[in-house]
């Protein structure tokens, strides 16, 4: 049984997509990041960076008691290795998946996140910042579009690389991107969108929509943390 500490962000969606795809049994523990649940002591014990998602695996392979994992990329890799699914066993295939997983963690996610922030959440609209991150998001879309030129999925077979990237493409309109400009990426996106596990994963998020973030009330919690808040 996997205990998933979750909220409805792209990084949260990744883990539910994996769990639904592999049919691993899990329960959701909602962490409302707009009301400060991420700062509660019990959550900080498993996620010291006060970010979702995090998991507790009640039955790790070692059999020596529960193990907790934070950071979405680390969670995907941990779970894939745990059950031997959605990551190749051969060295070359594994490296191909891992480099695109880390590409998402180090490039697509952070750049799209800054795009969201300066375009939607920042209290003042800074033209330079908006242009910078919209352009960089577009560049990264183009990188992924090129990778998908001759393959169905990012690393040939459907993997944690696809699961990591997909939720960050879902809000493409709010990132000022047009999928028609990236035909290979669009084909890939539509294929994943139609997967039964993806549909189930996003349906799970609907249960939390009535707790949507009030950005004004949550701004300090979400965007104004510093060394003094740790």
N, C-alpha and C positions, 0 to 999 in steps of 0.2 A: 504494500500500500504506500503510495506517494502522497504526502501532504503538501499541497501547493499553496504558497502564500502569494496572492494574486491581486492585480488590479487591471483595469481595462486599458492598458497601454500596448504599443507594439511589442515591447519586451515581454509583457505578460501573455499576450496572445501566442507567442512562439511556443511556450511550454504546453499550453492547452492543445495546440495543434499537434505537437508531438505525442502527447498522451492519448489523444483521440485517434491518431493515426495508428498507434501501436496497441491500443486497447489495454494499456496498463491501468490497473485500478488506482483511482486517486480521489481525494477530497479537496475541496477548495476552502481555504481560509482567506476571506476577503481582507485586504489591507487598504483602507480608504485613504489614499495619499493626500486628498484634499482636506481631510479632517485631522491629519497628523498621526494616523495609526502606525506609520513607518518609524516613529520615534519611541514607541512603547518598548520598555526594557526586554520583554519576551521576544519581540521581533528582532531587536538589535543583537540578541545572542546568536541568531542565525544569519543575520544580514548586517554586519557592522557598518556598511556604507549607507544604511537606511534607504535602500532602494529595493523595489520589487523587480523581478520575482525572486523567490527563494523556495527551496524544497527541503523537506525532511523525508529521507528514505527509511521507512520502518524496518525494512528487511534487506540491508546491503549484502553483497556477495560474501563479504568476510564473516557474516554471521555474528558479529560482536557488538550488536546494538545499533540504534539509529545513527544515521549520518546526515548532516545538513550541508547544503550547497547553495551559495549565492552567486549572482551574475548569470545572465541568461545563456551566454555562450558556454560557460562552464557546466551549467545544468544540462544543456542539450548534449554536450559531449559525454558527460557522466551517464546520462540515461541511455544514450546510444550504445555506449560500451557495456553498460549493465546487461542489456538484453540482446546485443549483437544485431541491431537493426538500424537502418537509415544511416549507416556509415560502412564503407567497404572494409573488408578484412585484409585485402592486399595492400601493400605499402603505397604503391603509386595512387591507387584509388583513394586511400585514406588521406594522403597528402593533398590531393586535389580538393577534397571536401573541406579539409581543415583550413586551407589557405583562403577559401571563399567564406567560410564561417568567420574567420578573423577579419577578412575584408569588410564584412558587414559590421562587426563589432567596432572596428577601428575607423571605418570610413562612412559607409552608407547610413548607419544609425546616428552617429554624432552629427554628421553634416545635415541630414534631414531633420534632426532634432533642433539644431540651431535655426534652420529654415523655419520650422514651426514657431520657434520662440520669437524671432524678430518679426515675422510676418503677422503673427496672431496674438501673442501674449505680451510683448514688450510694451510698457506704458507710453513710450514714444517711438514713432516710426523713424528709424535710421536708414535712409536710402542706401547708403553704402553697404551696411550689414545685410539688408534684405537682398540686394543684388548679388552680393558675394555668395550667400548661401543658396539662393535660387540657382545661380549659375553652377555652383559646385554640385548641387543635387543633380542637375541636368547632366553634368559631366559623368557622374557616377552611374546614372541611368544608361548613358551611352556605353560605358564600360561593360555593364551587365548585358545590354542589348548585343554587343559584339560577341561576348562569351556564348550567347545563346544562338548564334548564327547557324551552327551545324549540329545542335543537340537539343533534345527535348527539355532537359533540366540542366541546372548549372554544372553539375559534375557527371553528366550522362544519366545516371539513375537518380531517382528522387531521393533526397537526403536531408540531413539537418542543415545543409547550406541553403537549400530552397526554403525550408521552414524558417530559418533565421531572417532571410531577406524579405519574404512575402509581406509580413505585416507592416514593414516600412514603406512598401509601395502602395498599400491600400489607401492611404490618404494623399494620393498623388495630386489631386486637384488643389488641396490646401498647400501643397508644395510648389504650386504654379507650374506643374508639368502636364504634358499632353501625351498619353500613351500612344496615340497615333504617330507620334514622332519616333517611336521605338517599337517597330513592328514585331521583332523577335521577343522582346520583353513583354509586349502585350499578349502575344500568343501564350507565353509561359504563365503570365499572370492569370489569364482566363482559365487555363487548364487547372491551376492550383485552386482557384476560386470555386471550381465545380467539384472538387474532391469531396466526398461525403464527410470525411474527417474535418476538413476545413469548415464546411457548413455547420457541423455540430459544434465546433470550437467557437465560432462567432455567435452561435445561438446562445451558448453559455454566458457570453458577455451581456446579453440582453437583460439578464436578471439584475444587473447592477446599474442599468441605465437610469433608474430613478434616483440614483445617488450621484448623478453627474456633478462634475466639479463646478463650484462657483469660483471663477478665476479671481475675482476681486478679493473675496474672503480668504482664498487659499494662496494668494501671491507670495506672501512671506514664507509660507511653508515650502512652496515649490521652487521659488527662484531667488530667495534672499538669504540662503544659508551661508555661513562662513565658518572659519576655524572655531569661533566661539560657540557655535551651535552643536559641535560634535561632543 
